[in-house]
Amino acid sequence: MSVDIVAINGEFFLPQDAKISVFDRGFLFGDAVYEVTRSYGHVLFQLERHVDRLFRSAQAIDLDLKMTPRQVIEELYRIHKKVGKADRYVRWQVTRGEGEIGMSMHLAKSANWIVYVKDIDTINPEINKTGTAIVTSQRLRNPKQALDPNIKSGNYLNNVLAFKDATQSKATEAVMVDGKGFCTEGTTSNIFRVKNGVLQTPPHKSDILVGITRTLIFEIANKNKMPIEETYFTPQELEDSDEAFLSGSVREITPVSKVNGKTISIGPIVSKLRDLYAIGIKDYCEKAKTDHPWK
């Protein structure tokens, strides 16, 4: 197992010794919220934004986190420092806690915090040249009216079932569609395409999680006068893209070379965006020397 350490309510465990109750609502009902980021060196990237989103997710499901954002940031750095290794994957999940089996959230006693720190899958530099293959899934994305994807919850079966389509097609990601047949997002990523020199991604009001990397891409594009817009597009239009890529906190910006078996070019716009994103990472980590004195 590649996990370095697990912290449960602040107490450290080896992976094989980490346990929670079988009556925990995260296990029983997916009644939980979570976030994932990665560290560059010993800096947890965009941690403030991830923690802010965790609190928004918790508020949306009426979950009391029992901590302030500053306390969460300090605690995550404490755990990361305990591991003592650079370039890690960090996931923190907060369940509503354990209690009698039943639908009422008031049956839970107190929230449980679980933090996982593990080796991050090394990004193969060759993928920037060769790209990755993706498919569009027939699995519909959960609509916001049912379960808003902006709530990063423990209810992930929608994504797991969609990813099955990617596995069966020997692809690395599956993009789900909405009830009208428009692309929404990948199972763990946002999807972008380039058409006629313009960066395009599904609108924030569609059935997507507005990813932090997605937001950074808009900031980078606007700063560098790269045309970018939110727009709906179909799987067929995605196949017809001039360029395409996936975005996410762990995968960063991953060029797409095939959609449903159709070849997509890896062009200059995605390459430029990757270079600018790398500069953004460096700038953030440098600024963290003063913003994150406890790291």
Backbone as CSV, one residue per row, in Angstrom:
resi,resn,N_x,N_y,N_z,CA_x,CA_y,CA_z,C_x,C_y,C_z
1,MET,0.850,-1.200,0.000,0.000,0.000,0.000,0.881,1.244,0.000
2,SER,0.547,2.219,-0.856,1.405,3.400,-1.011,1.120,4.493,0.010
3,VAL,0.127,4.270,0.907,-0.206,5.290,1.900,0.888,5.348,2.959
4,ASP,1.380,6.561,3.254,2.414,6.734,4.268,1.828,6.643,5.669
5,ILE,0.706,7.352,5.858,0.149,7.474,7.199,-1.329,7.858,7.086
6,VAL,-2.084,7.494,8.093,-3.482,7.900,8.207,-3.651,8.564,9.569
7,ALA,-4.293,9.723,9.584,-4.603,10.392,10.843,-6.112,10.377,11.040
8,ILE,-6.543,9.874,12.178,-7.965,9.842,12.505,-8.184,10.704,13.735
9,ASN,-8.921,11.779,13.541,-9.165,12.739,14.625,-7.868,13.163,15.304
10,GLY,-6.838,13.363,14.467,-5.567,13.878,14.949,-4.582,12.835,15.427
11,GLU,-5.006,11.589,15.526,-4.118,10.522,15.996,-3.565,9.757,14.797
12,PHE,-2.249,9.474,14.824,-1.579,8.855,13.689,-1.637,7.328,13.752
13,PHE,-1.834,6.731,12.556,-1.869,5.279,12.445,-1.122,4.850,11.186
14,LEU,-0.515,3.662,11.244,-0.047,3.035,10.022,-1.278,2.592,9.228
15,PRO,-1.175,2.533,7.908,-2.357,2.206,7.095,-3.088,0.939,7.547
16,GLN,-2.329,-0.097,7.887,-2.958,-1.369,8.268,-3.643,-1.312,9.634
17,ASP,-3.348,-0.272,10.409,-3.940,-0.162,11.743,-5.059,0.874,11.807
18,ALA,-5.311,1.579,10.723,-6.321,2.644,10.726,-7.722,2.038,10.612
19,LYS,-8.603,2.386,11.562,-9.947,1.811,11.583,-10.962,2.846,12.041
20,ILE,-12.168,2.750,11.480,-13.293,3.535,11.964,-14.450,2.587,12.234
21,SER,-15.467,3.066,12.918,-16.601,2.238,13.292,-17.427,1.820,12.071
22,VAL,-17.970,0.612,12.120,-18.875,0.152,11.062,-20.197,0.917,11.120
23,PHE,-20.413,1.691,12.178,-21.620,2.505,12.303,-21.374,3.965,11.911
24,ASP,-20.199,4.228,11.317,-19.915,5.578,10.839,-20.795,5.872,9.629
25,ARG,-21.398,7.054,9.602,-22.338,7.396,8.537,-21.657,7.587,7.179
26,GLY,-20.361,7.873,7.201,-19.638,7.926,5.938,-19.603,6.563,5.277
27,PHE,-19.434,5.522,6.104,-19.434,4.148,5.602,-20.841,3.697,5.236
28,LEU,-21.808,4.019,6.072,-23.175,3.542,5.860,-23.901,4.256,4.720
29,PHE,-23.726,5.579,4.640,-24.547,6.373,3.721,-23.747,7.293,2.789
30,GLY,-22.424,7.268,2.881,-21.659,8.260,2.125,-21.876,9.652,2.676
31,ASP,-22.270,9.741,3.943,-22.597,11.015,4.596,-21.297,11.676,5.047
32,ALA,-20.615,12.280,4.095,-19.281,12.814,4.355,-18.906,13.807,3.260
33,VAL,-17.917,14.619,3.555,-17.338,15.519,2.557,-15.827,15.323,2.561
34,TYR,-15.186,15.707,1.467,-13.739,15.493,1.395,-13.094,16.496,0.456
35,GLU,-11.783,16.550,0.509,-10.968,17.338,-0.418,-9.670,16.591,-0.688
36,VAL,-9.058,16.904,-1.812,-7.762,16.334,-2.183,-6.887,17.444,-2.737
37,THR,-5.649,17.477,-2.304,-4.660,18.325,-2.962,-3.340,17.562,-2.989
38,ARG,-2.328,18.216,-3.472,-0.996,17.625,-3.486,0.006,18.649,-2.987
39,SER,1.145,18.155,-2.574,2.210,19.079,-2.161,3.287,19.113,-3.235
40,TYR,3.839,20.302,-3.400,5.035,20.490,-4.221,6.149,20.793,-3.230
41,GLY,7.117,19.879,-3.146,8.044,19.984,-2.035,7.244,19.736,-0.760
42,HIS,7.235,20.731,0.121,6.470,20.610,1.366,5.346,21.644,1.442
43,VAL,4.969,22.198,0.300,3.887,23.185,0.249,2.622,22.515,-0.275
44,LEU,1.547,22.612,0.489,0.248,22.077,0.068,-0.399,23.099,-0.864
45,PHE,-0.539,22.704,-2.130,-0.901,23.649,-3.177,-2.352,24.101,-3.074
46,GLN,-2.532,25.430,-3.138,-3.855,26.050,-3.112,-4.690,25.557,-1.923
47,LEU,-4.028,25.350,-0.792,-4.711,24.761,0.355,-5.863,25.629,0.853
48,GLU,-5.687,26.946,0.825,-6.756,27.830,1.306,-8.042,27.623,0.513
49,ARG,-7.920,27.501,-0.798,-9.101,27.310,-1.641,-9.755,25.954,-1.379
50,HIS,-8.930,24.933,-1.180,-9.475,23.606,-0.897,-10.208,23.598,0.440
51,VAL,-9.638,24.249,1.434,-10.284,24.285,2.744,-11.579,25.100,2.675
52,ASP,-11.557,26.209,1.954,-12.784,27.002,1.787,-13.877,26.154,1.145
53,ARG,-13.517,25.353,0.141,-14.518,24.520,-0.528,-15.027,23.424,0.408
54,LEU,-14.137,22.893,1.241,-14.569,21.898,2.219,-15.658,22.479,3.121
55,PHE,-15.465,23.719,3.563,-16.452,24.349,4.432,-17.757,24.619,3.687
56,ARG,-17.671,24.955,2.404,-18.895,25.144,1.621,-19.649,23.822,1.461
57,SER,-18.902,22.744,1.216,-19.535,21.430,1.098,-20.207,21.038,2.409
58,ALA,-19.503,21.263,3.523,-20.043,20.911,4.836,-21.298,21.722,5.146
59,GLN,-21.259,23.007,4.809,-22.424,23.850,5.047,-23.623,23.365,4.240
60,ALA,-23.364,22.911,3.015,-24.445,22.471,2.135,-25.154,21.230,2.661
61,ILE,-24.457,20.423,3.482,-25.090,19.221,4.034,-25.300,19.351,5.549
62,ASP,-25.190,20.567,6.070,-25.417,20.818,7.502,-24.494,19.989,8.387
63,LEU,-23.217,19.963,8.021,-22.216,19.234,8.803,-21.326,20.225,9.541
64,ASP,-21.295,20.125,10.852,-20.476,20.998,11.688,-19.071,20.416,11.760
65,LEU,-18.095,21.130,11.206,-16.721,20.626,11.155,-15.977,20.791,12.479
66,LYS,-16.496,21.594,13.377,-15.913,21.768,14.717,-14.524,22.385,14.695
67,MET,-14.124,22.974,13.568,-12.823,23.618,13.439,-12.981,24.857,12.585
68,THR,-12.023,25.774,12.686,-11.983,26.934,11.811,-11.116,26.604,10.595
69,PRO,-11.260,27.346,9.493,-10.389,27.104,8.339,-8.906,27.180,8.702
70,ARG,-8.529,28.145,9.520,-7.118,28.268,9.917,-6.664,27.021,10.687
71,GLN,-7.501,26.518,11.567,-7.134,25.319,12.315,-6.976,24.113,11.392
72,VAL,-7.825,24.018,10.380,-7.715,22.911,9.421,-6.397,23.004,8.660
73,ILE,-6.049,24.189,8.210,-4.798,24.373,7.474,-3.599,23.985,8.337
74,GLU,-3.595,24.444,9.573,-2.483,24.130,10.473,-2.409,22.632,10.755
75,GLU,-3.572,22.001,10.920,-3.598,20.563,11.198,-3.091,19.764,9.995
76,LEU,-3.458,20.149,8.788,-2.991,19.431,7.607,-1.482,19.569,7.436
77,TYR,-0.950,20.742,7.739,0.507,20.901,7.687,1.189,20.085,8.778
78,ARG,0.565,19.989,9.942,1.139,19.172,11.019,1.240,17.713,10.589
79,ILE,0.196,17.215,9.948,0.180,15.829,9.497,1.185,15.616,8.371
80,HIS,1.211,16.552,7.429,2.170,16.443,6.314,3.598,16.456,6.832
81,LYS,3.853,17.298,7.809,5.199,17.398,8.387,5.584,16.104,9.101
82,LYS,4.603,15.450,9.725,4.858,14.177,10.407,5.379,13.134,9.429
83,VAL,4.840,13.127,8.225,5.301,12.179,7.205,6.740,12.480,6.814
84,GLY,7.055,13.783,6.695,8.430,14.186,6.429,8.915,13.945,5.022
85,LYS,7.995,13.773,4.082,8.381,13.531,2.698,7.765,14.592,1.800
86,ALA,8.450,14.900,0.723,7.968,15.909,-0.223,7.071,15.270,-1.275
87,ASP,6.333,16.129,-1.971,5.531,15.720,-3.125,4.567,14.583,-2.774
88,ARG,3.590,14.893,-1.934,2.628,13.896,-1.476,1.204,14.202,-1.964
89,TYR,0.402,13.173,-1.999,-1.041,13.256,-2.223,-1.688,13.328,-0.844
90,VAL,-2.565,14.311,-0.634,-3.205,14.474,0.668,-4.721,14.528,0.473
91,ARG,-5.405,13.631,1.133,-6.875,13.592,1.089,-7.389,13.693,2.520
92,TRP,-8.337,14.595,2.742,-8.969,14.653,4.054,-10.471,14.516,3.891
93,GLN,-11.023,13.624,4.700,-12.448,13.302,4.621,-13.059,13.492,6.006
94,VAL,-14.214,14.136,6.027,-14.915,14.366,7.287,-16.282,13.709,7.194
95,THR,-16.537,12.718,8.042,-17.835,12.063,8.077,-18.680,12.700,9.177
96,ARG,-19.968,12.452,9.114,-20.837,12.997,10.161,-20.632,12.262,11.483
97,GLY,-19.971,11.114,11.424,-19.676,10.361,12.638,-20.520,9.124,12.767
98,GLU,-20.405,8.462,13.889,-21.109,7.208,14.104,-22.345,7.411,14.967
99,GLY,-23.257,6.436,14.889,-24.487,6.492,15.666,-25.420,5.381,15.246
100,GLU,-26.620,5.411,15.756,-27.613,4.413,15.389,-27.905,4.485,13.885
101,ILE,-28.213,3.336,13.290,-28.536,3.299,11.865,-29.895,3.951,11.631
102,GLY,-29.928,4.935,10.744,-31.160,5.636,10.429,-30.882,6.846,9.575
103,MET,-31.899,7.374,8.934,-31.723,8.482,8.014,-31.421,9.807,8.712
104,SER,-31.916,10.010,9.904,-31.745,11.299,10.566,-30.274,11.583,10.839
105,MET,-29.805,12.738,10.367,-28.415,13.116,10.609,-28.140,13.367,12.090
106,HIS,-29.182,13.587,12.862,-29.004,13.876,14.280,-28.647,12.633,15.088
107,LEU,-28.667,11.474,14.444,-28.272,10.250,15.131,-26.759,10.171,15.322
108,ALA,-26.012,10.956,14.540,-24.551,10.936,14.649,-24.099,11.676,15.900
109,LYS,-23.035,11.184,16.505,-22.533,11.786,17.739,-21.621,12.983,17.453
110,SER,-20.587,12.769,16.666,-19.630,13.837,16.389,-18.859,13.494,15.123
111,ALA,-18.450,14.509,14.390,-17.750,14.299,13.117,-16.426,13.564,13.321
112,ASN,-16.085,12.733,12.343,-14.786,12.061,12.311,-13.938,12.636,11.186
113,TRP,-12.707,12.989,11.498,-11.758,13.519,10.522,-10.745,12.430,10.180
114,ILE,-10.619,12.112,8.895,-9.636,11.133,8.447,-8.767,11.782,7.375
115,VAL,-7.467,11.738,7.572,-6.518,12.322,6.616,-5.580,11.230,6.128
116,TYR,-5.454,11.119,4.805,-4.563,10.149,4.188,-3.425,10.903,3.504
117,VAL,-2.208,10.447,3.721,-1.059,11.015,3.011,-0.344,9.864,2.319
118,LYS,-0.117,10.018,1.028,0.536,8.931,0.298,1.401,9.480,-0.823
119,ASP,2.178,8.584,-1.390,3.000,8.932,-2.542,2.080,9.377,-3.681
120,ILE,2.499,10.409,-4.382,1.691,10.875,-5.505,2.140,10.160,-6.768
121,ASP,1.183,9.776,-7.590,1.536,9.133,-8.852,2.355,10.121,-9.680
122,THR,3.555,9.727,-10.008,4.426,10.606,-10.775,3.835,10.878,-12.155
123,ILE,3.783,12.137,-12.509,3.276,12.511,-13.822,4.351,12.231,-14.861
124,ASN,4.074,11.313,-15.752,5.030,10.935,-16.787,5.179,12.099,-17.771
125,PRO,6.388,12.680,-17.886,6.562,13.807,-18.807,6.208,13.460,-20.244
126,GLU,6.245,12.169,-20.577,5.911,11.752,-21.936,4.446,12.015,-22.274
127,ILE,3.598,12.048,-21.239,2.171,12.250,-21.488,1.906,13.634,-22.065
128,ASN,2.817,14.580,-21.799,2.671,15.915,-22.378,2.939,15.905,-23.881
129,LYS,3.639,14.868,-24.332,3.915,14.728,-25.761,2.901,13.796,-26.431
130,THR,2.549,12.715,-25.726,1.686,11.703,-26.329,0.209,11.919,-26.007
131,GLY,-0.093,12.605,-24.889,-1.470,12.807,-24.477,-2.073,11.547,-23.887
132,THR,-3.344,11.625,-23.525,-4.040,10.490,-22.926,-5.366,10.271,-23.642
133,ALA,-5.861,9.058,-23.565,-7.114,8.699,-24.226,-8.272,8.787,-23.238
134,ILE,-9.379,9.382,-23.670,-10.576,9.463,-22.836,-11.780,8.993,-23.643
135,VAL,-12.863,8.708,-22.946,-14.113,8.362,-23.609,-15.231,9.208,-23.009
136,THR,-16.326,9.312,-23.724,-17.529,9.895,-23.130,-18.413,8.741,-22.678
137,SER,-18.962,8.892,-21.476,-19.752,7.832,-20.868,-21.237,8.050,-21.126
138,GLN,-21.962,6.977,-21.222,-23.422,7.058,-21.331,-24.065,7.279,-19.957
139,ARG,-23.240,7.200,-18.929,-23.722,7.438,-17.566,-24.007,8.921,-17.382
140,LEU,-25.223,9.282,-17.028,-25.565,10.686,-16.822,-24.951,11.197,-15.526
141,ARG,-24.482,12.445,-15.568,-23.980,13.088,-14.343,-25.157,13.417,-13.443
142,ASN,-24.948,13.229,-12.138,-25.988,13.623,-11.187,-26.377,15.077,-11.425
143,PRO,-27.647,15.390,-11.595,-28.045,16.794,-11.760,-27.963,17.543,-10.434
144,LYS,-27.752,18.837,-10.530,-27.636,19.651,-9.324,-28.879,19.567,-8.453
145,GLN,-30.025,19.398,-9.090,-31.269,19.344,-8.323,-31.329,18.102,-7.440
146,ALA,-30.553,17.059,-7.791,-30.534,15.829,-6.997,-29.399,15.874,-5.978
147,LEU,-28.183,16.007,-6.456,-27.006,16.113,-5.584,-25.974,16.963,-6.304
148,ASP,-25.827,18.185,-5.866,-24.954,19.152,-6.527,-23.514,18.639,-6.557
149,PRO,-22.909,18.485,-7.755,-21.506,18.055,-7.828,-20.542,18.990,-7.105
150,ASN,-20.968,20.233,-6.821,-20.094,21.144,-6.081,-19.969,20.753,-4.610
151,ILE,-20.825,19.843,-4.153,-20.642,19.247,-2.835,-19.720,18.045,-3.026
152,LYS,-18.488,18.160,-2.567,-17.560,17.018,-2.693,-17.890,16.043,-1.565
153,SER,-18.776,15.133,-1.873,-19.304,14.242,-0.846,-18.757,12.830,-1.001
154,GLY,-19.076,11.997,-0.022,-18.692,10.593,-0.081,-19.558,9.788,-1.019
155,ASN,-20.567,10.404,-1.635,-21.428,9.728,-2.603,-20.759,9.762,-3.979
156,TYR,-19.965,8.760,-4.295,-19.156,8.793,-5.516,-19.522,7.691,-6.499
157,LEU,-20.621,6.987,-6.245,-20.958,5.856,-7.097,-21.245,6.284,-8.533
158,ASN,-21.817,7.473,-8.710,-22.051,8.008,-10.051,-20.748,8.024,-10.860
159,ASN,-19.684,8.488,-10.231,-18.375,8.584,-10.889,-17.739,7.211,-11.085
160,VAL,-17.871,6.358,-10.069,-17.291,5.018,-10.150,-17.888,4.236,-11.319
161,LEU,-19.207,4.324,-11.478,-19.862,3.607,-12.575,-19.477,4.182,-13.934
162,ALA,-19.313,5.497,-13.992,-18.889,6.110,-15.251,-17.458,5.695,-15.601
163,PHE,-16.607,5.612,-14.594,-15.207,5.254,-14.854,-15.084,3.833,-15.396
164,LYS,-16.075,3.017,-15.111,-16.089,1.661,-15.672,-16.025,1.708,-17.196
165,ASP,-16.679,2.705,-17.798,-16.640,2.852,-19.259,-15.217,3.126,-19.745
166,ALA,-14.477,3.939,-18.962,-13.088,4.223,-19.334,-12.238,2.954,-19.248
167,THR,-12.421,2.209,-18.173,-11.648,0.983,-17.989,-11.901,-0.009,-19.118
168,GLN,-13.164,-0.160,-19.476,-13.507,-1.121,-20.532,-12.954,-0.700,-21.889
169,SER,-12.735,0.605,-22.074,-12.218,1.116,-23.352,-10.711,1.354,-23.317
170,LYS,-10.069,0.944,-22.201,-8.635,1.160,-22.019,-8.278,2.647,-22.109
171,ALA,-9.164,3.475,-21.585,-8.927,4.917,-21.506,-8.612,5.286,-20.058
172,THR,-8.170,6.513,-19.842,-7.776,6.934,-18.495,-8.828,7.789,-17.807
173,GLU,-9.855,8.216,-18.536,-10.894,9.040,-17.935,-12.173,8.925,-18.765
174,ALA,-13.301,9.103,-18.075,-14.607,9.095,-18.733,-15.296,10.427,-18.463
175,VAL,-15.791,11.061,-19.500,-16.527,12.319,-19.384,-18.015,12.009,-19.408
176,MET,-18.721,12.440,-18.380,-20.158,12.190,-18.281,-20.946,13.282,-19.000
177,VAL,-22.157,12.954,-19.387,-23.038,13.914,-20.052,-24.235,14.209,-19.156
178,ASP,-24.943,15.293,-19.459,-26.150,15.618,-18.704,-27.384,15.084,-19.430
179,GLY,-28.562,15.380,-18.909,-29.797,14.864,-19.484,-30.090,15.372,-20.877
180,LYS,-29.428,16.463,-21.286,-29.627,17.010,-22.622,-28.551,16.541,-23.603
181,GLY,-27.625,15.716,-23.117,-26.591,15.179,-23.994,-25.341,16.012,-24.092
182,PHE,-25.187,17.038,-23.237,-23.980,17.867,-23.251,-22.933,17.310,-22.283
183,CYS,-21.677,17.484,-22.640,-20.579,17.071,-21.771,-20.613,17.877,-20.470
184,THR,-20.291,17.215,-19.376,-20.229,17.910,-18.087,-18.790,17.911,-17.564
185,GLU,-18.344,16.771,-17.068,-17.001,16.685,-16.492,-16.555,15.234,-16.467
186,GLY,-15.270,15.046,-16.171,-14.748,13.698,-15.990,-15.057,13.205,-14.591
187,THR,-14.694,11.958,-14.315,-14.974,11.390,-13.000,-14.126,12.038,-11.913
188,THR,-12.940,12.502,-12.274,-12.082,13.218,-11.316,-11.408,14.417,-11.974
189,SER,-12.075,15.018,-12.931,-11.440,16.114,-13.667,-12.485,17.005,-14.313
190,ASN,-12.053,18.196,-14.675,-12.836,19.045,-15.570,-12.299,18.868,-16.979
191,ILE,-13.163,19.060,-17.964,-12.784,18.884,-19.359,-12.759,20.239,-20.066
192,PHE,-11.727,20.462,-20.842,-11.594,21.647,-21.688,-11.335,21.203,-23.118
193,ARG,-11.746,22.037,-24.046,-11.371,21.822,-25.433,-10.949,23.160,-26.028
194,VAL,-10.254,23.100,-27.160,-9.867,24.290,-27.914,-10.499,24.189,-29.285
195,LYS,-11.202,25.249,-29.691,-11.797,25.295,-31.026,-11.581,26.689,-31.596
196,ASN,-10.932,26.728,-32.761,-10.662,28.002,-33.443,-9.938,28.988,-32.526
197,GLY,-8.992,28.461,-31.755,-8.152,29.310,-30.912,-8.760,29.708,-29.585
198,VAL,-9.962,29.218,-29.281,-10.645,29.608,-28.039,-10.724,28.417,-27.085
199,LEU,-10.313,28.631,-25.839,-10.471,27.630,-24.794,-11.941,27.575,-24.390
200,GLN,-12.479,26.366,-24.303,-13.891,26.206,-23.951,-14.041,25.119,-22.886
201,THR,-14.985,25.337,-21.974,-15.293,24.344,-20.946,-16.760,24.490,-20.577
202,PRO,-17.412,23.421,-20.119,-18.835,23.522,-19.766,-19.089,24.606,-18.715
203,PRO,-20.234,25.276,-18.784,-20.539,26.379,-17.865,-20.587,25.944,-16.404
204,HIS,-20.270,26.883,-15.516,-20.294,26.580,-14.089,-21.698,26.226,-13.608
205,LYS,-22.726,26.686,-14.335,-24.098,26.390,-13.924,-24.555,25.004,-14.391
206,SER,-23.736,24.325,-15.186,-24.082,22.969,-15.606,-23.769,21.994,-14.474
207,ASP,-23.973,20.721,-14.710,-23.823,19.719,-13.643,-22.358,19.338,-13.462
208,ILE,-21.586,20.277,-12.929,-20.160,20.049,-12.736,-19.722,20.526,-11.359
209,LEU,-18.581,20.016,-10.943,-17.845,20.595,-9.834,-16.959,21.687,-10.427
210,VAL,-17.086,22.897,-9.915,-16.230,23.992,-10.391,-14.858,23.794,-9.741
211,GLY,-13.992,23.087,-10.456,-12.704,22.692,-9.901,-11.788,23.869,-9.622
212,ILE,-10.902,23.676,-8.662,-9.948,24.729,-8.307,-8.948,24.934,-9.437
213,THR,-8.500,23.850,-10.045,-7.594,23.994,-11.194,-8.321,24.661,-12.354
214,ARG,-9.581,24.330,-12.537,-10.399,24.993,-13.560,-10.421,26.503,-13.326
215,THR,-10.619,26.909,-12.089,-10.630,28.336,-11.767,-9.277,28.966,-12.036
216,LEU,-8.205,28.273,-11.684,-6.859,28.791,-11.948,-6.616,28.968,-13.439
217,ILE,-7.135,28.049,-14.244,-6.961,28.148,-15.695,-7.642,29.404,-16.228
218,PHE,-8.832,29.720,-15.721,-9.497,30.959,-16.130,-8.658,32.168,-15.734
219,GLU,-8.099,32.157,-14.538,-7.276,33.279,-14.082,-6.032,33.437,-14.946
220,ILE,-5.389,32.321,-15.267,-4.180,32.359,-16.105,-4.515,32.837,-17.514
221,ALA,-5.585,32.287,-18.079,-5.971,32.660,-19.441,-6.311,34.146,-19.530
222,ASN,-7.089,34.647,-18.584,-7.471,36.065,-18.608,-6.259,36.971,-18.429
223,LYS,-5.363,36.578,-17.543,-4.157,37.375,-17.302,-3.271,37.451,-18.539
224,ASN,-3.243,36.368,-19.301,-2.356,36.287,-20.468,-3.107,36.490,-21.795
225,LYS,-4.341,37.023,-21.680,-5.129,37.367,-22.869,-5.310,36.184,-23.828
226,MET,-5.562,35.017,-23.222,-5.895,33.832,-24.003,-7.413,33.703,-24.022
227,PRO,-8.051,33.707,-25.178,-9.515,33.628,-25.232,-10.033,32.373,-24.531
228,ILE,-11.015,32.573,-23.653,-11.578,31.448,-22.909,-13.055,31.727,-22.659
229,GLU,-13.868,30.671,-22.708,-15.298,30.867,-22.501,-15.941,29.603,-21.954
230,GLU,-17.073,29.813,-21.298,-17.920,28.704,-20.882,-18.962,28.473,-21.971
231,THR,-19.103,27.223,-22.393,-20.094,26.918,-23.416,-20.434,25.431,-23.364
232,TYR,-21.625,25.110,-23.793,-22.024,23.708,-23.867,-21.461,23.087,-25.146
233,PHE,-21.049,21.830,-25.050,-20.674,21.087,-26.260,-20.996,19.612,-26.061
234,THR,-21.252,18.946,-27.168,-21.658,17.540,-27.162,-20.428,16.639,-27.260
235,PRO,-20.592,15.346,-27.017,-19.480,14.415,-27.237,-18.936,14.477,-28.658
236,GLN,-19.813,14.642,-29.634,-19.357,14.729,-31.027,-18.509,15.982,-31.246
237,GLU,-18.909,17.084,-30.620,-18.124,18.315,-30.730,-16.802,18.181,-29.992
238,LEU,-16.791,17.445,-28.897,-15.531,17.197,-28.188,-14.577,16.403,-29.076
239,GLU,-15.113,15.417,-29.782,-14.292,14.635,-30.717,-13.717,15.523,-31.821
240,ASP,-14.429,16.599,-32.170,-14.036,17.480,-33.263,-13.164,18.639,-32.801
241,SER,-12.672,18.577,-31.576,-11.847,19.662,-31.027,-10.514,19.770,-31.748
242,ASP,-9.976,20.991,-31.744,-8.611,21.185,-32.260,-7.590,20.687,-31.244
243,GLU,-7.878,20.924,-29.971,-7.083,20.430,-28.850,-8.047,20.166,-27.706
244,ALA,-7.595,19.385,-26.726,-8.416,19.131,-25.541,-7.505,18.737,-24.383
245,PHE,-7.993,18.941,-23.168,-7.214,18.527,-21.999,-8.115,18.362,-20.789
246,LEU,-7.587,17.643,-19.809,-8.235,17.455,-18.519,-7.515,18.312,-17.488
247,SER,-8.250,18.760,-16.472,-7.615,19.528,-15.403,-8.020,18.971,-14.047
248,GLY,-7.098,19.072,-13.098,-7.372,18.619,-11.739,-6.190,18.906,-10.845
249,SER,-6.411,18.903,-9.561,-5.354,19.263,-8.618,-4.170,18.306,-8.668
250,VAL,-4.443,17.025,-8.878,-3.359,16.037,-8.924,-2.829,15.880,-10.343
251,ARG,-3.720,15.811,-11.317,-3.287,15.590,-12.705,-2.788,16.873,-13.370
252,GLU,-3.020,18.043,-12.746,-2.644,19.347,-13.299,-3.391,19.570,-14.624
253,ILE,-2.643,19.716,-15.720,-3.232,19.872,-17.052,-2.717,18.726,-17.921
254,THR,-3.611,17.831,-18.287,-3.221,16.639,-19.038,-3.776,16.705,-20.452
255,PRO,-2.904,16.784,-21.466,-3.393,16.820,-22.850,-4.154,15.554,-23.221
256,VAL,-5.194,15.726,-24.007,-5.975,14.594,-24.509,-5.594,14.345,-25.958
257,SER,-5.271,13.096,-26.270,-4.874,12.762,-27.639,-5.925,11.930,-28.373
258,LYS,-6.871,11.353,-27.600,-7.944,10.581,-28.233,-9.237,10.763,-27.455
259,VAL,-10.323,10.959,-28.196,-11.668,10.987,-27.608,-12.500,9.947,-28.334
260,ASN,-12.931,8.929,-27.609,-13.714,7.838,-28.203,-12.997,7.219,-29.403
261,GLY,-11.680,7.151,-29.284,-10.875,6.545,-30.340,-10.463,7.480,-31.457
262,LYS,-11.012,8.705,-31.480,-10.661,9.664,-32.517,-9.484,10.523,-32.064
263,THR,-8.492,10.657,-32.909,-7.269,11.374,-32.556,-7.494,12.879,-32.466
264,ILE,-6.933,13.479,-31.419,-6.957,14.926,-31.200,-5.519,15.423,-31.186
265,SER,-5.279,16.547,-31.810,-3.916,17.096,-31.844,-3.510,17.630,-30.472
266,ILE,-2.242,17.507,-30.165,-1.682,18.163,-28.984,-0.994,19.416,-29.497
267,GLY,-1.629,20.555,-29.284,-1.201,21.774,-29.952,-0.585,22.820,-29.055
268,PRO,-0.338,23.999,-29.609,0.399,25.052,-28.912,-0.360,25.701,-27.761
269,ILE,-1.686,25.717,-27.822,-2.435,26.405,-26.764,-2.345,25.634,-25.454
270,VAL,-2.534,24.322,-25.519,-2.417,23.516,-24.304,-0.975,23.547,-23.782
271,SER,-0.019,23.504,-24.681,1.390,23.550,-24.265,1.708,24.863,-23.555
272,LYS,1.210,25.972,-24.098,1.433,27.276,-23.480,0.771,27.337,-22.108
273,LEU,-0.430,26.808,-22.024,-1.166,26.821,-20.759,-0.439,25.997,-19.704
274,ARG,0.120,24.870,-20.100,0.881,24.048,-19.164,2.085,24.806,-18.635
275,ASP,2.781,25.503,-19.516,3.962,26.275,-19.092,3.571,27.382,-18.113
276,LEU,2.461,28.053,-18.403,2.009,29.123,-17.516,1.532,28.566,-16.179
277,TYR,0.913,27.402,-16.197,0.470,26.758,-14.962,1.667,26.392,-14.093
278,ALA,2.734,25.911,-14.719,3.955,25.561,-13.978,4.549,26.795,-13.307
279,ILE,4.489,27.919,-13.984,4.967,29.174,-13.380,4.095,29.534,-12.176
280,GLY,2.788,29.322,-12.314,1.867,29.599,-11.218,2.156,28.744,-9.994
281,ILE,2.493,27.492,-10.214,2.858,26.607,-9.104,4.098,27.146,-8.387
282,LYS,5.097,27.507,-9.164,6.340,28.026,-8.587,6.089,29.295,-7.790
283,ASP,5.287,30.195,-8.342,4.984,31.456,-7.650,4.236,31.207,-6.346
284,TYR,3.272,30.304,-6.379,2.497,30.007,-5.170,3.402,29.432,-4.084
285,CYS,4.263,28.491,-4.457,5.148,27.855,-3.478,6.141,28.858,-2.889
286,GLU,6.585,29.795,-3.692,7.484,30.825,-3.191,6.749,31.726,-2.203
287,LYS,5.525,32.098,-2.531,4.735,32.956,-1.655,4.382,32.256,-0.345
288,ALA,4.298,30.931,-0.410,3.940,30.157,0.788,4.981,30.272,1.896
289,LYS,6.175,30.695,1.532,7.219,30.851,2.555,6.796,31.877,3.622
290,THR,5.988,32.852,3.187,5.498,33.834,4.148,4.039,33.574,4.545
291,ASP,3.236,33.043,3.614,1.815,32.790,3.901,1.606,31.569,4.794
292,HIS,2.523,30.601,4.710,2.398,29.350,5.477,3.620,29.183,6.380
293,PRO,3.819,30.052,7.348,5.022,29.983,8.181,5.124,28.703,8.994
294,TRP,4.002,28.001,9.200,4.009,26.791,10.018,4.385,25.551,9.241
295,LYS,4.588,25.684,7.937,4.811,24.481,7.118,6.148,23.819,7.463
